[in-house]
């Protein structure tokens, strides 16, 4: 998996631990269909829970909604187009976000092409447990980034058909 490291200019104001991680490790360029890193991540300000916060758009979801690193608390949020007034927590921090993406990338395909719904459901359960081990925030919102992805895994959307990479 290829990673893109983030330059210091975009990380001005970023929490020190997240800044070091993004400069040293970076973000995966792409993970299946669920995440695409921005070639040049942009600093921006958004309103989260009634407060305006500075941060960085890390990339986009498969729905092309921004994934945002909050510089105030280091959390990663989905700025969902269907819930503009209430961003959705993705992970408690960028390290957990990247670890979760790496887990998903390394486990794909989650079941063979001839799998049935029981196989898909089992894969969903295994992934959910692994994601929650990395970060309990990941699946806290049933409409969230990881929960929606897991639902898709559970109905057979990420088998070994060669279309999702």
C-alpha positions, 0 to 999 in steps of 0.5 A: 500500500502506498502512503502520502506524507503530509507537508508541514505547511498543511499541519500548522496548528495540528496536535503534535502527535498527529503532526508527527504521524502524518509527516513520518507515516502519512496516509494510504493513497487509496483503500479499496473504494472506501478512502481516497487521500487528497493529493494535497490535503487542505487546511480548512475550518468547519463547524462541529457541535456548534464550535468552529474548528481548524483542521485538515481534509485528509481525503474523501469517502466513497461517497466523496464526502470529506474526512476531516482531522480536527486540530482541536482534539485530534479526532477524525470526522466524516463531513457527511453530505446527508448530515451537514449539521452533525459531522460523524465521528470516524476515529478518535485520532488519525493514528487509529484511522490509518491503522483501521484503513491498513487493517481493512486493506490487508484483510481484503477480499473479506470472503471468496466470490462464491461466499454466501451471506453467512460468510459475509456476516462472519466477515463483518463480525470479525472486522467489527471486532478488529476495528473496535479493538483499534478504536471503540469510536469507529463503530459508535455511530450506526450511520458512521463511516465504519458502520456503513462499510461494515453493513456493506461487508455483511451483505456481500459487497466486498467479496473477491470479485476483483471490482473493489480495488 
